Amino acid sequence: MSWIVYKGFQPGQLDFGWPVWTLIVLWLSVPVLFYFCMAHATYLWRVRQKRLAGPSGNDVVVIVLGDLGHSPRMAYHVRSLVKSGRFVHLCGYLESTLPDFLYDDDTVDLYEIPVIRRRMWMPYLVFAAFKVVAQCCKLTSLLSTVIDENTEYVLVQNPPSIPVLAIAVFLRKTICPHVKIVVDWHNLNFSILNLKYHNDNHPAVQLLRNYEKYMGKLADYHFTVTEKLKEFLQTDFGIDGARISVVHDRPGDEFVPLKGDKRAIVKELAVLDGFRDADKLIVSATSFTEDEDFGVLVEALKKLDSKLDSRVYMVVTGKGPLQKKFLDAVAQNKWSENLIIRNVWLPVSDYPKLLQVADAGVSLHYSSSGLDLPMKIVDLFGCGVPVVSMDFPALHELVTDQNGLVMKNNSDASELCDKMYRLLYEVDLKPGALRESARRWDQEWRNTKIF
C-alpha cells in the first residue's frame, strides 16, 4: 500500500492570484446573497400586502429636513394634529430648544435626523453629492422604521425638497402604500436655488423645478402659505386645486400683545440694557440669507441716525451666512448716541417678549418666489406691532395700509428711512396690527380639508 501516500498541497499550488480568488469568493457568496435578498424581499412584499388594506391607526409622521426649533409652522401643525386626537411622530434636526409642548406631550415622539456637515477640505460639488446620498440612506432607514401600520399621513415640509420628497414618494410606492403624503409648501425650492444663479433657465434651476413639479404631483394633498402659491401650483405644476388647502401662517399662543408692565419685560431682556421709557424700539428678525437686503437697511439707518433727536434701539435678531457681512457694515460707520444697533440670538422664550415691547418692526424679506410670506411679520402682528416691509406679489395677503407700510422701491434706503421714522413718530398703525393679532392659527387650521 505504499502507493497510497498523502503528500498535501505543494508550495505555490494554490497561488492562483487575486483575480481567481476573487471569483471563487464571489461564486461561494452567491447562495448566501441570494438567500438573504430573497428573504428580505419576501418580508417586504408581505409588509406591503398587509398594508394595502389601509392604516390600522390615525398616526401622522411629520418630516422637517431642518432645525425643529426654528420651524414654528411645523410645530403648530403638530399641536393641531395632537388636539385633533392624533399621535404624531416628528422627525427633524435637533439643533436648538424646542417649544415645551413638544417635550411634554406624550402623544408626540421625537426622532432626530443627523445633520451632515461639510468638511473644510471637501469641494462643494463633492460635498453636495455626498450629502444627498447620505441623506437618502439615513432618511430611508429612519422613515421605514417610523412609518408603520398605524400611520395614516406623512406630512412633509417643502423646501427643502431634496431628497425628502423623493424618499417619501419612494416609500409610498413600495412598502408604505397605506399612507397619504401631504406636502406643506412654504416656498419653492427652485426659486431659492435661483438666488445663486439669477437665471430661470439655468440647468440646475430647471432640474430642481421639474423635480418639485413631478414629486409634488405624486403627493395626495397640499398645504400652501398663500393664495398666490396655490394658484402657482395649479397653473404651473398642474396640481388639482381641490387637493390644495391654503393655511396662512398665524402667530403662536406666545405671541400676544403686551398686557403687563413694559418696564418689567425690558428688565428681563439683556439686549435692552440701558433702555429708558422715552426710547423707541425697532425689531428686525432675520436668518441673514440672500433673500434679504441688509445693505439697504444699513444705509437707511445712517439716514435715520441723522434725523433723530431722541434715542432709538435697533435690535436685529437671528444668525446666518450673511451675519458677518452685516455686522462689518455696521462697525464701519460711526453712529450717534441716539441710535443703538444690536444683533442678538435670543432664546425661544425671550423673542416674544422683545416683540411685545417693540414700537415697530422691519421685514427685509422680499421672497425668492414672490409667493410666500415672512413669518417674522406674522409674529410682529401677533404682538400688535406694525411693520415696514419690502414689497412682493403675495405680501398684500398679510400687510395692508391699516397695519403696516410697504416699500414702493425695495432698494431705496431713503424710502426705508422715511417709513421707519413715520412708524415711530408720525402714524399710528398699532390698532390695525392689534386687529390682525386676533387672527390665530387654530382658525386657519379649522379651514383645512385634509386632516
C-alpha positions in Angstrom: 0.0 0.0 0.0 3.0 2.3 -0.3 1.4 3.9 -3.3 -1.4 5.5 -1.2 0.5 8.4 0.3 -1.0 11.8 1.1 1.5 14.4 0.3 -0.7 17.6 0.7 -0.6 20.7 -1.4 2.8 21.6 -2.7 4.1 25.2 -2.1 2.6 27.6 -4.7 0.0 25.0 -5.8 -2.9 27.3 -4.6 -1.3 30.5 -5.7 -3.9 31.4 -8.3 -3.6 35.2 -8.0 -6.1 37.6 -6.6 -8.4 37.6 -9.7 -9.1 33.9 -9.4 -9.6 34.0 -5.6 -12.0 36.9 -6.0 -14.1 34.9 -8.5 -14.0 31.9 -6.1 -15.2 34.0 -3.1 -17.9 35.7 -5.3 -19.1 32.3 -6.5 -19.3 30.9 -3.0 -21.1 34.0 -1.8 -23.9 33.8 -4.4 -26.1 31.3 -2.5 -25.8 33.3 0.7 -26.6 36.6 -1.0 -29.5 35.0 -2.9 -31.0 33.7 0.3 -30.6 37.0 2.1 -32.1 39.0 -0.8 -35.0 36.6 -1.3 -35.7 36.5 2.4 -35.6 40.3 2.7 -37.7 40.8 -0.5 -40.3 38.3 0.7 -40.6 40.1 4.1 -41.0 43.5 2.4 -43.6 42.1 0.0 -45.6 40.6 2.9 -45.4 44.0 4.7 -46.7 45.7 1.6 -49.5 43.3 1.1 -50.6 43.7 4.7 -50.6 47.5 4.5 -52.6 47.6 1.2 -55.7 47.1 3.4 -55.1 50.6 4.8 -53.8 52.0 8.1 -54.9 50.5 11.4 -54.5 53.8 13.2 -54.5 57.5 12.7 -50.9 58.4 13.3 -49.1 61.2 11.4 -45.4 61.3 10.6 -44.1 64.9 10.2 -40.8 65.4 8.4 -38.7 68.5 8.6 -35.3 68.5 6.9 -34.3 71.4 9.1 -34.0 72.6 12.7 -37.2 71.8 14.5 -36.5 74.7 16.9 -36.8 77.1 14.1 -39.7 75.6 12.3 -42.7 77.2 14.1 -45.2 76.4 11.4 -44.5 72.7 11.6 -44.7 72.9 15.4 -48.1 74.4 15.0 -49.1 71.6 12.7 -48.1 69.1 15.3 -50.0 70.9 18.1 -53.2 71.0 15.9 -52.8 67.3 15.0 -52.5 66.4 18.7 -55.6 68.5 19.5 -57.5 66.6 16.9 -56.6 63.3 18.6 -53.7 62.1 16.5 -50.4 60.6 17.6 -47.5 62.4 15.9 -44.0 61.2 15.1 -41.9 64.3 14.5 -38.6 63.9 12.6 -36.0 66.7 12.1 -32.8 68.3 13.2 -32.5 68.9 16.9 -30.1 71.9 16.9 -31.9 74.3 19.3 -34.5 74.3 22.1 -38.0 73.2 21.1 -41.3 74.5 22.3 -42.2 73.0 25.6 -45.2 71.1 24.4 -43.1 69.0 22.0 -41.2 67.7 25.0 -44.1 67.4 27.4 -46.8 65.8 25.3 -47.0 62.0 25.5 -48.6 61.9 22.0 -45.6 63.3 20.3 -42.5 61.2 19.6 -39.3 63.0 18.5 -36.8 61.4 16.1 -33.5 63.1 15.3 -32.3 63.4 11.7 -28.5 63.6 11.8 -27.0 66.8 10.4 -24.5 66.2 7.7 -21.8 68.9 7.9 -19.3 69.9 5.3 -15.6 69.4 5.9 -13.4 72.3 5.1 -11.3 70.3 2.7 -14.2 68.9 0.8 -15.1 70.7 -2.6 -18.7 71.9 -2.7 -19.9 69.7 -5.5 -18.3 66.6 -3.9 -20.0 67.5 -0.6 -23.4 68.2 -2.2 -23.3 64.8 -3.9 -22.2 63.1 -0.7 -24.8 64.9 1.4 -27.7 63.8 -0.9 -26.5 60.2 -0.9 -26.0 60.1 2.8 -29.4 61.8 3.5 -31.1 59.3 1.2 -29.7 56.4 3.2 -30.4 58.0 6.6 -33.9 59.1 5.7 -34.9 55.8 4.1 -33.7 53.9 7.2 -35.4 56.3 9.6 -38.7 56.6 7.8 -39.1 52.9 7.0 -38.9 52.4 10.8 -41.1 55.3 11.9 -43.8 54.7 9.3 -45.8 51.6 10.5 -49.2 50.1 10.1 -50.7 52.8 12.3 -49.5 55.7 10.1 -52.2 57.3 8.0 -50.5 60.5 6.8 -46.9 61.7 6.1 -46.6 65.5 6.3 -43.5 66.8 4.6 -42.2 70.4 4.8 -41.0 71.9 1.4 -38.5 73.3 0.9 -36.1 71.7 1.2 -37.3 69.1 -1.3 -34.1 67.1 -2.0 -34.2 64.3 -1.2 -37.1 64.1 1.3 -39.9 64.4 -1.3 -38.4 61.6 -3.4 -37.9 59.4 -0.3 -41.5 59.9 0.9 -42.8 59.0 -2.6 -40.5 56.0 -2.9 -41.7 54.5 0.4 -45.3 55.1 -0.5 -44.8 53.3 -3.8 -43.0 50.4 -2.2 -43.6 49.3 1.4 -45.9 52.1 2.6 -48.9 52.0 0.2 -51.3 52.7 3.0 -50.1 56.3 3.7 -51.2 59.6 2.2 -48.5 62.2 1.5 -49.2 65.8 2.4 -46.7 68.5 1.3 -46.7 71.8 3.2 -45.4 74.3 0.7 -43.6 77.2 2.5 -41.9 78.3 -0.7 -40.5 76.9 -3.9 -37.1 75.2 -3.6 -36.0 76.0 -7.2 -36.6 79.8 -6.6 -34.3 79.7 -3.6 -31.6 78.0 -5.7 -32.1 80.7 -8.3 -30.9 83.3 -5.8 -27.5 81.9 -6.6 -27.7 81.8 -10.4 -30.2 84.6 -11.2 -31.2 82.7 -14.3 -34.6 80.8 -14.5 -33.2 78.8 -17.4 -30.1 77.6 -15.7 -30.0 73.7 -16.0 -29.7 73.3 -12.2 -32.7 75.5 -11.6 -34.8 73.8 -14.3 -33.8 70.4 -13.0 -35.0 71.3 -9.5 -38.1 72.9 -10.8 -39.1 69.7 -12.7 -38.2 67.6 -9.7 -40.5 69.6 -7.4 -43.3 69.6 -10.0 -43.1 65.8 -10.6 -42.8 64.9 -6.9 -45.5 67.4 -6.0 -48.0 65.9 -8.4 -47.4 62.4 -6.8 -48.4 63.7 -3.4 -52.0 63.3 -2.3 -52.7 66.7 -0.6 -51.1 70.0 -0.2 -50.9 73.0 2.2 -49.7 76.4 0.9 -48.9 79.5 2.9 -50.6 81.9 0.4 -53.4 82.0 -2.2 -50.7 83.1 -4.7 -48.7 79.9 -4.1 -51.8 77.8 -4.5 -52.5 79.5 -7.9 -48.9 78.7 -8.9 -49.2 75.0 -8.0 -52.4 74.8 -10.0 -51.3 76.7 -13.1 -47.6 75.9 -13.4 -47.4 72.5 -11.7 -50.8 71.2 -12.8 -51.9 70.1 -9.3 -55.6 69.8 -8.8 -56.9 72.8 -6.7 -59.3 70.6 -4.8 -56.3 68.9 -3.2 -54.8 72.2 -2.0 -55.7 74.0 1.2 -54.4 77.5 2.0 -53.2 77.7 5.6 -51.9 81.2 6.2 -49.2 81.5 8.9 -50.6 82.8 12.1 -48.8 83.6 15.4 -48.4 81.0 18.1 -50.0 81.3 21.6 -46.9 83.0 23.0 -47.1 85.9 20.5 -49.7 88.2 22.1 -49.9 91.9 22.7 -48.4 93.2 25.9 -50.8 93.2 28.9 -48.4 93.7 31.8 -45.8 96.2 32.8 -43.5 97.2 29.9 -40.7 98.1 32.3 -40.7 94.6 33.8 -40.3 93.0 30.4 -37.5 95.4 29.4 -35.6 94.5 32.6 -35.7 90.8 31.7 -34.0 91.4 28.3 -30.2 91.9 28.4 -30.2 93.2 24.9 -32.2 96.2 26.1 -29.7 97.2 28.8 -29.9 100.9 29.3 -33.3 101.2 27.6 -35.4 104.2 29.0 -39.1 104.9 29.0 -38.8 107.5 26.3 -36.7 105.4 24.0 -38.2 103.7 20.9 -37.5 100.1 19.8 -37.4 98.7 16.2 -37.0 95.0 15.8 -36.0 93.1 12.6 -35.8 89.3 12.8 -33.7 87.6 10.1 -31.9 84.5 9.0 -29.2 86.6 7.3 -29.9 84.9 3.9 -29.7 86.2 0.3 -33.4 87.0 0.1 -32.9 89.9 2.5 -31.1 93.2 1.6 -29.0 94.3 4.6 -27.2 96.9 2.6 -30.3 99.0 2.2 -31.0 98.6 5.9 -27.6 99.9 6.9 -27.9 102.9 4.5 -31.4 103.6 5.8 -30.1 103.5 9.4 -27.4 106.0 8.5 -30.1 108.4 7.2 -32.3 107.7 10.2 -29.5 108.5 12.6 -29.1 112.0 11.2 -32.8 112.7 11.8 -33.1 111.5 15.4 -33.3 113.8 18.4 -34.2 111.0 20.8 -32.9 107.5 21.3 -33.9 104.6 19.2 -32.8 101.0 19.7 -32.5 98.9 16.5 -32.4 95.2 17.5 -31.6 92.7 14.7 -32.3 89.1 15.9 -31.0 85.9 14.4 -27.9 84.5 12.8 -27.0 83.1 9.4 -24.5 83.1 6.5 -24.6 86.9 5.9 -24.4 87.9 9.5 -20.8 88.8 9.5 -21.2 91.0 6.4 -24.0 92.9 8.1 -22.0 93.4 11.4 -19.0 94.5 9.4 -21.1 97.1 7.6 -22.5 98.4 10.9 -19.0 98.5 12.5 -17.6 100.6 9.7 -19.9 103.5 10.5 -19.8 105.9 13.4 -23.2 106.1 15.0 -24.6 108.9 17.2 -25.7 108.3 20.8 -29.3 108.4 19.5 -29.1 105.2 17.6 -28.1 101.9 19.3 -27.8 98.9 17.0 -27.6 95.5 18.4 -27.6 92.0 17.0 -28.6 89.1 19.3 -29.5 85.4 19.2 -32.5 85.1 21.6 -33.8 82.1 23.4 -37.2 80.9 22.2 -38.8 82.3 25.4 -37.3 85.8 25.1 -38.2 86.5 21.4 -41.9 87.1 22.0 -41.1 89.4 25.0 -38.9 91.5 22.7 -41.6 91.9 20.2 -44.2 92.8 22.9 -42.2 95.9 23.8 -41.3 96.9 20.3 -42.7 100.1 18.6 -42.1 99.0 15.0 -40.8 96.1 13.0 -38.8 95.9 9.8 -39.0 92.9 7.4 -36.3 92.8 4.8 -37.6 89.6 3.3 -38.6 90.0 -0.4 -39.3 86.3 -1.2 -37.3 84.3 -3.7 -40.6 83.3 -5.4 -42.8 86.3 -4.5 -45.3 83.7 -3.3 -44.6 83.1 0.4 -44.9 85.3 3.4 -42.4 86.1 6.1 -43.1 84.5 9.5 -41.4 87.4 11.2 -44.3 89.7 10.2 -46.8 87.2 11.5 -45.0 87.2 14.8 -44.9 91.0 15.0 -48.6 91.3 14.2 -49.3 88.6 16.9 -47.8 91.1 19.4 -49.7 94.0 17.8 -46.6 95.6 16.3 -46.9 97.5 12.9 -44.2 96.8 10.3 -42.3 98.3 7.3 -42.0 95.6 4.7 -40.4 95.0 1.3 -42.9 94.6 -1.5 -43.6 91.4 -3.5 -46.7 89.8 -5.1 -48.1 87.8 -2.2 -47.4 90.4 0.6 -50.7 92.1 0.4 -52.4 88.9 1.7 -50.9 89.9 5.0 -49.8 93.6 5.1 -52.2 96.4 4.4 -52.2 100.1 4.8 -54.0 99.5 8.1 -51.3 97.5 9.8 -48.0 98.5 8.0 -46.1 100.4 5.4 -45.0 98.7 2.2 -42.0 99.8 0.2 -42.6 101.1 -3.3 -38.9 100.6 -4.2 -37.2 97.8 -2.2 -33.7 99.2 -2.9 -34.4 102.8 -1.8 -32.7 103.5 1.5 -34.3 107.0 1.8 -37.7 105.5 1.5 -37.0 102.8 4.1 -35.6 105.5 6.4 -38.8 107.7 6.0 -41.1 104.8 6.6 -39.3 103.7 9.8 -39.4 107.3 11.0 -43.1 107.6 10.2 -44.0 104.4 12.1 -42.1 105.6 15.1 -43.3 109.2 15.3 -45.9 110.2 12.7 -48.6 107.5 12.0 -50.4 105.2 14.4 -50.9 101.8 12.8 -50.9 99.9 16.1 -54.8 99.5 16.1 -54.6 97.7 12.8 -51.8 95.5 13.9 -53.8 94.7 17.1 -56.8 93.7 14.9 -54.5 91.4 12.9 -53.3 89.8 16.2 -56.8 88.5 16.8 -56.4 86.1 13.8 -54.9 82.8 15.1 -53.6 79.5 13.9 -56.5 77.4 15.1 -58.9 79.4 13.0 -56.8 78.7 9.9 -56.4 75.0 10.8 -60.2 74.6 11.0 -60.5 75.6 7.4 -58.3 72.7 6.1 -59.9 69.9 4.1 -57.3 67.3 4.8 -57.0 66.0 8.4 
